[in-house]
């Protein structure tokens, strides 16, 4: 069953930063871009590099291992060597709670 799960409070992920969470057995990178939250799978589709440790510019994250880039808002792969998109998760706020749809 698909449902929203609380992962943290809005204050746990500072503006323009990223934090990794394990939710229902999935590793998720939660990005706070100018106060708006986005969640994608934490592992790059090329060699499973840690996207939560990647360089963020605008709404893109670059994998720190081999430079593949992804759109944080959609999970879309933007450059090689990433062969496919990463999973994107729906995020909503309930009061001060950040909820991710799993």
C-alpha positions, -999 to 999 in steps of 0.1 A, spaced: 0 0 0 13 34 -9 12 59 19 29 91 32 55 85 60 70 111 82 107 114 77 116 145 97 107 180 107 112 209 83 139 222 106 159 190 103 170 199 67 184 234 64 176 256 34 197 246 4 210 214 19 205 177 16 200 149 41 198 111 37 170 90 52 161 53 52 124 50 48 106 16 46 138 0 34 146 27 8 175 51 8 162 86 0 179 119 -5 158 148 8 167 182 -7 155 216 7 158 240 -22 149 275 -10 123 261 14 107 236 -10 114 199 -4 121 172 -30 130 135 -25 148 112 -49 166 78 -46 199 84 -30 220 62 -53 231 73 -88 219 49 -115 254 46 -130 275 32 -101 253 38 -71 272 70 -60 257 89 -31 236 117 -45 231 131 -10 268 140 -11 267 155 -46 272 191 -57 239 209 -60 234 238 -84 199 252 -90 177 222 -92 204 198 -103 226 174 -83 259 160 -97 270 126 -85 303 130 -66 317 98 -81 315 102 -119 297 134 -126 262 122 -138 236 149 -132 200 146 -122 171 170 -119 162 170 -82 126 180 -89 118 151 -113 146 125 -109 154 128 -146 189 119 -157 205 149 -174 239 136 -184 261 105 -189 272 83 -175 237 78 -158 218 53 -180 184 60 -164 165 84 -142 164 80 -104 132 73 -85 114 105 -74 92 105 -44 62 128 -37 68 151 -7 42 170 13 43 191 45 19 185 73 24 213 98 61 210 106 64 174 94 80 164 61 61 134 47 73 112 18 50 90 -3 63 54 -2 
